[in-house]
Amino acid sequence: MGSAAYFLVAEALTNIVKHSGAEHATITLARAGALVIEVEDEGTGLAGIRRRAAFDGTTMLSSPAGGPTLLRVELPYEGKPVTRPTNWGGQDGAFWAANDLRYDALLAPLTRHLLPAADIRPDDRVLDVGCGCGNTTRLAGRAARDGWALGVDLSGPMLATARQRAAEAGLTNVRYERGDAQRTPFDTVDLVLSQLGVMFFDDPVEAFTNLHRSLAPGGRLAFVCWQAFELNEGRVLRREALSRYVTVPPPRVTGALSFAEPARLREVLTAAGFGDIELTDVREPLVVGSTAEAATAFDLGDPTVREWLTEAGPAAAARATEALREAYAARETPDGVVLGSAAWLVTAAAHI
Ligand SMILES: C[S@@+](CC[C@H](N)C(=O)[O-])C[C@H]1O[C@@H](n2cnc3c(N)ncnc32)[C@H](O)[C@@H]1O
């Protein structure tokens, strides 16, 4: 049973107790790789659990009509994500693309660590992995004035914004290509760069081996990735506030947080052929909104948050939104809503 299972058990219990009014809830390990959750329900509040169970491919059986509903929920965990993966090519990417300048401003404190660490030289050829709307690719292109920068990403909407911004800036040595950085063979580069774009691979060793292959002798790797969920106040605040009223799926240990563990990071990079691996603990306050109102409005536009709220229904959604607004208001400062973050700044060299 993976750690995601424990999150899901805790989450399921919390939701049952808080929302369902259930008389009994028992959770047992039925057999290896599956948990069984049995809930005697008074008829309220199980919609979220029911829907998530369906999403996870869970089997559910209802008891005969008459008595309280008995849901039998089998959750096959191993290797399965417990929330939907981010849809970069679809609605999630489109939201990001529509708010690119806001994300650039939000992440600027990380960019200020990444760029100096990447130590871009005038004739460098740079590959920016998971470039999104391409701010770091453009910064790399400016630094590599006699070289070039290529941004690669899965997301059509984000790349469209990236191309538009590069054209507006008149940058002729910057280009963007759509592709999966895990498998696409790239031209030889001197630097592989990434701001939060390398945590989403299905097979990280395959991906970093592919990126390593693109590096010239003496080539460098520089990226930032998130540390653990608990160290990123924005994630914690949002989750705590919303989950008082709506079902918020457990934080995923895959996806954005997949490189939170330094040992795993080192293992993956070493297996892919990198050496001189250095991790720097980057703790930066991030401005998540100019006011509590702005921070709340931004979250409400996020497709994932919208999904949680819609699923919970209008009354619970309204209460959850108010809880979020209050939580942000408690953190408002003259500089905006400022929340702590934790990232790893990672640099490495391509060993032959
Ligand atoms: C958190 S966003 C960061 C975007 C950008 N680097 C920034 O700092 O604004 C992660 C990006 O990684 C991209 N991505 C995820 N998996 C990818 C893959 N296998 N190949 C290329 N891009 C990928 C996503 O499409 C998304 O744009």
The ligand as an SDF file (V2000), in Angstrom:
LIG
                    3D

 27 29  0  0  0  0  0  0  0  0999 V2000
    4.1070   24.1820  -13.5820 C   0  0  0  0  0  0  0  0  0  0  0  0
    4.1460   24.4650  -15.3160 S   0  0  0  0  0  0  0  0  0  0  0  0
    5.5910   25.4850  -15.4310 C   0  0  0  0  0  0  0  0  0  0  0  0
    5.6080   26.2810  -16.7060 C   0  0  0  0  0  0  0  0  0  0  0  0
    6.7900   27.2420  -16.8580 C   0  0  0  0  0  0  0  0  0  0  0  0
    8.0600   26.5570  -16.8200 N   0  0  0  0  0  0  0  0  0  0  0  0
    6.7330   28.3400  -15.8500 C   0  0  0  0  0  0  0  0  0  0  0  0
    7.6000   28.4020  -14.9840 O   0  0  0  0  0  0  0  0  0  0  0  0
    5.8140   29.1560  -15.9360 O   0  0  0  0  0  0  0  0  0  0  0  0
    4.6920   22.8780  -15.8930 C   0  0  0  0  0  0  0  0  0  0  0  0
    4.8160   22.7740  -17.3830 C   0  0  0  0  0  0  0  0  0  0  0  0
    5.4190   21.5230  -17.7230 O   0  0  0  0  0  0  0  0  0  0  0  0
    4.8290   21.0650  -18.9300 C   0  0  0  0  0  0  0  0  0  0  0  0
    5.0680   19.6160  -19.0650 N   0  0  0  0  0  0  0  0  0  0  0  0
    4.6350   18.6310  -18.2380 C   0  0  0  0  0  0  0  0  0  0  0  0
    5.0780   17.4320  -18.6740 N   0  0  0  0  0  0  0  0  0  0  0  0
    5.7980   17.6600  -19.7990 C   0  0  0  0  0  0  0  0  0  0  0  0
    6.5090   16.8160  -20.7130 C   0  0  0  0  0  0  0  0  0  0  0  0
    6.5420   15.4930  -20.5490 N   0  0  0  0  0  0  0  0  0  0  0  0
    7.1340   17.3950  -21.7550 N   0  0  0  0  0  0  0  0  0  0  0  0
    7.0860   18.7300  -21.9400 C   0  0  0  0  0  0  0  0  0  0  0  0
    6.4410   19.5830  -21.1050 N   0  0  0  0  0  0  0  0  0  0  0  0
    5.8040   19.0550  -20.0440 C   0  0  0  0  0  0  0  0  0  0  0  0
    3.3770   21.4480  -18.7880 C   0  0  0  0  0  0  0  0  0  0  0  0
    2.6910   21.4610  -20.0210 O   0  0  0  0  0  0  0  0  0  0  0  0
    3.4860   22.8170  -18.1360 C   0  0  0  0  0  0  0  0  0  0  0  0
    3.5280   23.8450  -19.0800 O   0  0  0  0  0  0  0  0  0  0  0  0
  1  2  1  0
  2  3  1  0
  2 10  1  0
  3  4  1  0
  4  5  1  0
  5  6  1  0
  5  7  1  0
  7  8  2  0
  7  9  1  0
 10 11  1  0
 11 12  1  0
 11 26  1  0
 12 13  1  0
 13 14  1  0
 13 24  1  0
 14 15  1  0
 14 23  1  0
 15 16  2  0
 16 17  1  0
 17 18  1  0
 17 23  2  0
 18 19  1  0
 18 20  2  0
 20 21  1  0
 21 22  2  0
 22 23  1  0
 24 25  1  0
 24 26  1  0
 26 27  1  0
M  CHG  2   2   1   9  -1
M  END
$$$$
